[in-house]
């Protein structure tokens, strides 16, 4: 068996690497349930499924009572998920978890393009052996399978960015070499795919701008203009036309997104300018990350077409006040491609690394030990398990129109993913800022029909006292069950308590559900 695998690896190295990538992503599809971050569930799946069910749960649409206007959300990607979920519903698939298996499978297939495009880009600027190594890194980097199968716009936009870049790079190399096969229309196609990336994640405009600037520096005015035209065609169709149909105003959501970010830039994480450099160095595992970044910097002149888009994207995010680690993800694969190619060129020309080749091998051996360990731990991770499973538990009851989250020790509401209830119940949160009496009075719990059917207590600290506090208003509250977080949720919480991965204790209101 081992001999057959080695024979296949030697005969078909790229297919072997792709097979590894497929296997890892299938593991993530099957086991990595839940959601990684707020946005990849609540701003995508929750809203898309509500539309599929004829509900506008988050009140994004102008005809929904309570809507206050555009909220700055691109309808393209959430609309794509709506089409999938609506189709599954039409064919009789209603189980939320089974629908998410299919969603994750589709995203896994999309992420395989990142491996393919990375290999093809690398093979245009480096020997095939180096291109295979690039493909392997993109296939098995510890964060890639887990993040790739979830609904994270920062990951979903990557294949479109890379394909647009691949087309431009190939045409520029043909043009400079005066080889046959140069087509001006290819730049239109590249621009269209870059526009798709923009419609998924608006900030990719800085990557596209860097690519256009690099084409201009290469003195290809026609290529730059064609790329811009392709980009504009894509954006007008997928942003302008959709918003025109919904809001009677083109680019309404985009305008609101820009205004919101300009006015609320300091409302979120405002880390120092070098924060994303630290993220990159940690994400790519030092000292390999240092080697990759050094190689990336070394290639700035020889491969400006690949360097400029990435560095402009990094610079913008480094100086924009709102910094969240995931924002840098769209350019990480291209950084890996160019960085590893540049490092290999540098290493092969360096007298030091030629002399100490065993030391270099040892550094990469350290990388693989750490990377494989993280890969094994993260790829099958069931993230936010307690929140997902508590909603799944509620789905076993009919007519769950209203429940309460009790999280009295916190000020921030940890949103329950009601998608998994297969219903669209309303809920209130009891927090430090909104105590028991306030919530009870606002909803008039003195009337039985206004009471919640369940109360979900987050964490067990001082549980009995908290239960007694709620029982003052809901005297028939009884213990139902407890839902524990996954092992990795607990480990991550111990490493960084900011990651609130909580036990949830469910109490049932006997007054409404005997």
N, C-alpha and C positions, 0 to 999 in steps of 0.2 A: 504493500500500500504506500509506504513512504517512498519507495523507488519510483512508483508511478507518479506521485505528486511532484517529486524532483524532476522527473522527465518532462512532465507537463510544464513546470516552471521554466525549465531551460528552453523548451521548444516554443512556448507561448508566454513570455514574461509579462506582457501587458494584460492578457486575459487572466493570468494567475493573480496579478495585483487587483484587477477588477473583481475577481471571485472573492478575494479577502474582503474587499469593500462591501460587496453584496451581502456576504455572510454576517459581517458586523452590523450592518444596517437592518438586516432581517431580525437579528437578536433585539435591536432597539425597537423595531416595529412591534414585536411580540411582547416584550417585557417592560419597555419604558413607557408605561402608561402615565396618566396625569399630565401636568404641564410644568414647564420649568420656571416661567416668569409670568407676571400678571398679563402682559400684553399678548403673549402667544396663545392665551385662551380667551380672556374676556373681551379683547378687541377684535377677535377673529371668529372663533368657534361659537361663542355665546351669542354673538349678534347674527352670524350666518344661519344658525339653526333656528333662531327665533323668527327670522324672515321665512325660512322654509316652513315653519309652523303657522305662518300668517300672523305673527306677532312682531312688533318692533320693541323688543325688551328694553333696549338702552335709549330709545326715543331719538334715533338718528335721523329719521325721515320727517320732512316738513308737514305731512298730513297726520302725524301722530300727536294726539293731545299731550301737551307738556314739552314738546320740542321747542327749543329757543333759537334755532337757526343752525347753520353749518358748525360742526365741532372740530373740523380739521382732520378728518379721517378719509384716506383714499378708499373709494368704493371698489377699486379693481381687484385687490387680493381677497378682501372679505367677500366680494361678489363671486369670485372663483370658487371659494369654499361653499358659498350658498348654492351654487349650481350643483356641486358634488353632493351635498347633503340633501338637497331637494330631489335629486335623481335617485338617491338611495331610499329616500322616503317613498317615492312613487313606486319603487320596486318592492316595497314591503319591509325594508330593513329599518327598524325603529330603535333597536337597542343602542344606547349611546356609546358603550364601549366598543361594540362591533363596528360602528361607523368610524370611530377613531382609529381602529386597526387599519381601515382602508385609507383614511386620510394620511396616517403615518406611512403607509406603504407607498402612496403616490409621492410623498415628499422624499422618501428614501430613493425612489427612482430618479427624481429630479436632482438629488444630491450626487448621484453617480456621474452626472454630467460635469460636475466640478473636477472629479478625478480625470475624466477624459479630456476636458479642455485644458486642464493644467499640464497634462502630459503633452498635448499637441502644441501648446505655447512653448513649453520648455524645449521640445524637439526642434523648434524653429531657430533657437538661439544657442543650443548646446548639444553635445553628443547624445546619442540615444541612451547610453548608460545613465547619464545624469537625468535624463527625462524620466526613465523608469524609477529612479530614486525619488524624484519629485512626486510622481504618481503614487508611490508607496506611502510617502508622508501624508498626502492628501487623503489617502484611503484609511490610514490607521491612526492619525493624530488623535489623541485621547478624547478631545471634545467634539470631533467631527460627527461620529455616528449619532450620539445623543442629541446634539443640537440640530442635526440635519433632518430628523424625522418629526420635529415639533414645528408649530406654526409661528416661527420667529421670522419676521420680515427681514431682519438683518442677514439671515441665512438664505431665505428664499430668493432674494435679489441677486445672489452671487452668480448663479449660472448665466443669467442674462448679461451681467457685466463682463464675465469671462468670454462669452461667445462673441460679444461685440468687439472686445479687445483682440481676440484671436483673428477675426476677419480683418480688422485694420492692420494688425501686425503682419499678416501674410501678404496683404496687398502692398504695404510699404516696402517689404523686402523684395517683392517682385518688381516694384517700380524702380527701386534703387539699383537692382541688378539688371534692369532692362530685359527681363525674361518675359516670355509669353504668359498670358493668363491674367493680365491686369485688367480689372473691370471697375469703372467709376461707380457703377450701380451697387457694387459690394459695400461701399461706404454708406449708401442709403440703408441697406439691410443692417449694417452694424449700428447705425444711429437708431433704427427702429428697435433693436433689442436693448440698446442702452436706455431708450425711452421706456421699455417694459420694466427695466430695473428701477427707473425713477418712479413709475406708477406703483411699484411695490414699496419702495423706500425713498422718500423725497430727497434725503441727504446725498444720495448717489449722484446728484447733479454736480457735486464738486469733483467726483471721480471723472465723470463725463467731460466736465470742463477742462480738467487736466489732460485728458486724452486729446481733446480738440486742440488745446494749446500746443501739445507735442507735435501734432500733425502740421500745425501752422509753422512751428519752428523748423520742421523738415521741409518747408517751402512748398507744401502741397495745398494750395488755396482751394482748389476744386474738391479735393478729398475732404477738407475741413467743412466746406459749405455743404457738400453732400451728406456728411455725417450729421450736421445740424438739421438739415431738412428731414432726414429720416427720423431723427429724434423728435422734432416738432410734430411730424405726422403721427407718430405713436402717442405722444402726450396729448395732442388735440383730440384724437379719437377716444383714448382711454381715460382722460381727465376732463377735458373741455366738454365733450359731447355728453358724457354720463352726467356731469354736474348740470349741464344745460337742461337735460331731461328731468332731473330731480328737482333742481332749485330754480330753473328758468334763468340761470346765470352761469356762464362758463367759468370753470376753475374756482367755484365758490369754496370748496373744501380746501384747496391749495392756498387760497388767499387767507382763509381763517387759520390754517396751520402756521403760515409765516407770521401772521399777526400775533398768534398765541405765543409762539416761541420767542418773539422779540419782546413781548410784554411780560413773560414769565420765565425768562432765562435764568433768573437767580432763585427760583422757587424750589429747585431740585438740588441734586448733588453738584456742588461747585468745588471740585478738587483742583489741585494745582495743575499748571499747564503740562507738566511731564507725566501726568497720571496715565495716559494711554501708552507711553513708552514702558512704564512699569507693567501695565497689563499685558502688553505684547511680550516683554521679556519673561514674565511669569507663565503666560499661556503656552508659549513655545518651548518652555522648560530650559533653563540655563544649565550648562553653558552653550547648548545647541542654539538657543535663541540669540545669544550674542554673536555666534558665528553667522547665523542666517541674516541678522540685521546688518552685520558688517559687510557681508556679500551684497546685500541690497544696496547699501550706500556706495560700494565700489562700482556698481553697474550703472550709476546715474548717467554717465555720459554715453556709454556704448549702447545702452537700452533705455534711452530717455522716454520712449513711447510707453514703456511699462513702468518706469520709475515715477514720472511726473504725476500721473493720476493718483497713485498711492500716497505719495508724499503730500500732495495738496489736500487730499482727504484727511490725512492724519493731522496736518497743520491746522486746518479749519476746526476739527473737533478738539484739538488741544487747547485752542484759545477761546472756543465758545464756552460760556460758563456752565451750562448743563452737561454734566459728564456722567454717563452710565456705561459700565464696562462693555455691554453688548453693542454699543453704538459703533465700535471700531471693527466689528466682525466682518463687514462686507469686503474689506481689503486684505484681510489676513491670508486667504489663499493665494492672492497675487503676490503678497509679500513673501510667502513661502516659496513660490515658484522662482521669482527673480532672486531672492536672497540665497536659496540653495545653489542656483546656477552660478551666481557671483562668487559664493564661497568656494565652490569646486574649482572655478577658474583661478581664484587667488591661491588656494591650497596647492594646486599642481605647479604653480609658478614660484612658490615660496620655498626658499632654501631651508628655513626653519622647519616647516611642516613636512618637507621631504625627509629631513633628517630624523624627525620625531614622529614618524607615521604611526608607531604603536601607541603613542600618547593620544594622537588623534582618534585612533580606533577605540581607545579606552573611554574618551569623552563621549563618543556616540554609543558605546555600550552602556554607559551610565544613563544616557538619554532613553535608550530602549527599555531599560529596567523600570525607570520611573513611568515612562509613557504606557507601557503594557500594564503596569499595576493600576494606573488611573483608568485606563481603557476598560479593564476587567470590572472595576468598581462602578464606573459611571454608565457604561453602555446599557446595562439592563435596569437602570435605576427607575423606580416608580416614584416620581416626584410629586409632592403635595398629596400623598396617598390619603391621609386622614380626611382632608377636605373633600376629595373626590369620592371616597368610599362612604362618607357620611351622607352625601347627596344621593349616592346609589342606594343607600339604605332607605332613605325617604321615598325613593321611587317605587318601593313596594306597597306604598299606601296611596289610595285614590284621593283625589280632591285636596291635595296639599296646597292650599291657596295662600297660606301665611305661616311663617315660622320666625323664630328669633335667634340671633347669635348673641351669646353672653360672653363678652371679653372685657370685663370691667377693669382689668389692670392695664389695658392699652388704650391709646388714643386713636390709633390707626385701625380702620376696619379691615380685617382679613377676609376678603370677599369669598363667599361660598359659590362654587361653580354650579349654578342651578341647572345648567344644561344636562347634568347627569341625573336629574330628577325625572326627566322626560315630561316635565310640566314647567310652567312658568310662574312659580309662586312669588309673592312679594315677601320681603323680610325686613326686619329692623335689627340694628346692632346696639346692644347695651355696652357702652364704653365709659372711660373716665369722664368724657365730655357730655355724655348722654346717659344719665343714670336710670335706675329702675323706675322711679316715680315719674320721670319725664316721659319715658317711652310708654309706660302704662297709661298715663293721662292722655298723651297724644292720640293713642289708638283706642282709648275708652275701653280698657279691659274689664271694666265692671259689667259690661254686656258680654255674655258668653259667646255670642256669634262673632265678636271682634277679637277674641283671644287667639293666640298662636296655637297651632296644633302640636308643635315641637319647640323645645328650647335646646340649643346646642351650646354647651359650656366648653370654651377653649381652655385647655390645661386643667390640671387637678389641684393646683395650689388654692388652699382655703375653700375647697369645693363645697363642703357642707354649709358653710356660712353663706356662700353665694346662692346655693339652692334655696336655703331658708329665706333669703331676701326676695327671690322671685316668687316663692310660695305665698308671700303676703298678698300677691296680686293674682296668682294662679294656684289656688290651694290644692287642686287635684293633680298636681305635677308628680309623675312617678318615673323612676329610673327605667330606661329602655335598653341601652347598650353603650359600649365604649369602642371607639375606633382609634387604633394606634398608627403613628406614622411609620414609614418604611425604615429599614435599617440605615440606608444612606441618608434619609432625611434627618435621622437622629444624629448621625455622625457629623453631618454638615452643620447642624445646630450647635453641637459641642465645639466644633472648630470656630464657628462664628455665630454667636447667639443672635445676631441681627436677622439671620435666616430663621424665621419663625415657623418651625415645623412642629406642630402641636398635636397633643392628644385631644380628641373631641369626645365628650361624654354627652350622649343624647338622652334627653328626658321627654316623655310623652305627656300631653295634657289629656287626662282621662275624661275631662268634661266634654271633649269633642271627639276623641278616639278612645272608646272604652277598652 
